[in-house]
Amino acid sequence: MNIKALATEIDSIVAQGAIVDAVKQFFAEDARTSDYNNVATSNKTEMVEKMEGFASAIGKVNGITLHHTLVDGNVSASEFTFDFDMKDGSSIYWHEIIRRIWNDEGKVINEEYFNA
């Protein structure tokens, strides 16, 4: 299993703004997520729903920048900057680290978000 290739592929999809597609393609059915706002999901279906809701609230993507991706064994860490104007008039500017743990089938089983 080439985790570096998988991490590069998922990061490329995220950088294009296709966040929902990245989850659908790369997450295991029992994948768990958590973020720095204490929001958690306990499976792929919940994460797809969360990302669909978030994506539908974006009015304009000002930029998504992938800065770095590191891989050690079955763990990857990707540094992104996300800049969105939301439909409700608010703005989101996140600089975050996304840490993923991958299983032997090449699927994400755990994803955590850290505010950089």
C-alpha positions in Angstrom: 0.0 0.0 0.0 1.5 3.3 -1.1 0.1 5.8 1.5 2.2 8.6 0.0 0.4 8.2 -3.4 -3.0 7.9 -1.7 -2.4 11.0 0.4 -1.2 12.9 -2.7 -4.4 11.9 -4.5 -6.8 12.8 -1.8 -5.1 16.1 -1.2 -5.3 16.9 -4.9 -9.0 16.3 -4.8 -9.5 18.4 -1.7 -7.4 21.2 -3.2 -9.8 21.3 -6.2 -12.6 21.9 -3.8 -14.2 18.4 -4.2 -14.3 17.7 -0.5 -17.4 15.4 -0.6 -15.9 13.4 -3.5 -12.7 12.9 -1.5 -14.6 11.5 1.5 -16.7 9.2 -0.8 -13.7 7.9 -2.5 -11.1 7.5 0.3 -13.0 6.9 3.6 -13.6 3.5 5.1 -17.3 2.8 6.1 -16.3 2.9 9.8 -14.1 6.0 9.5 -14.1 8.4 12.5 -13.4 12.1 12.4 -12.9 14.9 14.9 -12.1 18.6 14.7 -10.8 21.4 17.0 -14.4 22.5 17.6 -15.2 19.1 19.2 -17.4 18.1 16.2 -17.1 14.3 15.5 -18.4 11.8 13.1 -18.5 8.1 13.7 -18.8 6.7 10.1 -18.5 7.6 6.5 -22.2 8.3 6.0 -22.1 10.9 8.8 -19.0 12.5 7.3 -20.5 12.7 3.8 -23.6 14.4 5.3 -21.4 16.8 7.2 -19.3 17.7 4.1 -22.4 18.0 1.9 -23.9 20.5 4.3 -20.7 22.4 4.5 -20.1 22.5 0.8 -23.7 23.7 0.1 -23.1 26.6 2.4 -20.1 27.9 0.5 -20.9 30.9 -1.7 -17.4 31.4 -3.2 -14.1 29.6 -3.0 -11.4 32.3 -2.8 -8.7 29.7 -2.5 -7.6 26.3 -1.3 -3.9 25.9 -0.9 -2.0 22.7 -0.1 1.2 23.6 1.6 2.8 20.3 2.6 2.0 16.6 3.0 4.0 14.3 5.2 3.7 10.5 5.5 5.1 8.2 8.2 3.9 4.6 8.0 0.1 4.6 7.7 -0.3 8.2 8.9 -0.4 11.2 6.7 -0.5 14.9 7.7 -1.5 17.6 5.2 -1.3 21.4 5.7 -4.0 23.4 4.0 -5.3 27.0 3.9 -9.0 27.3 3.1 -10.5 30.7 2.2 -14.3 30.8 1.6 -17.1 33.3 1.4 -20.2 31.7 2.8 -23.7 32.1 1.5 -24.7 33.7 4.8 -22.3 36.5 4.3 -19.6 35.3 6.7 -16.1 34.4 5.7 -14.0 31.4 6.6 -10.2 31.4 6.6 -8.7 28.2 8.0 -5.1 27.2 8.2 -5.2 23.7 9.3 -3.5 20.3 9.6 -5.4 17.3 8.5 -4.1 14.1 10.1 -5.2 10.8 8.5 -4.7 7.2 9.6 -5.0 4.7 6.7 -6.0 1.0 6.9 -4.5 -1.8 4.9 -7.0 -1.4 2.1 -5.9 2.2 1.5 -8.9 3.8 3.1 -9.0 6.5 5.8 -10.1 5.1 9.1 -9.5 8.2 11.2 -9.2 11.9 10.3 -8.5 14.8 12.7 -8.3 18.5 12.0 -6.0 20.8 13.9 -6.1 24.6 13.8 -2.6 25.6 12.6 
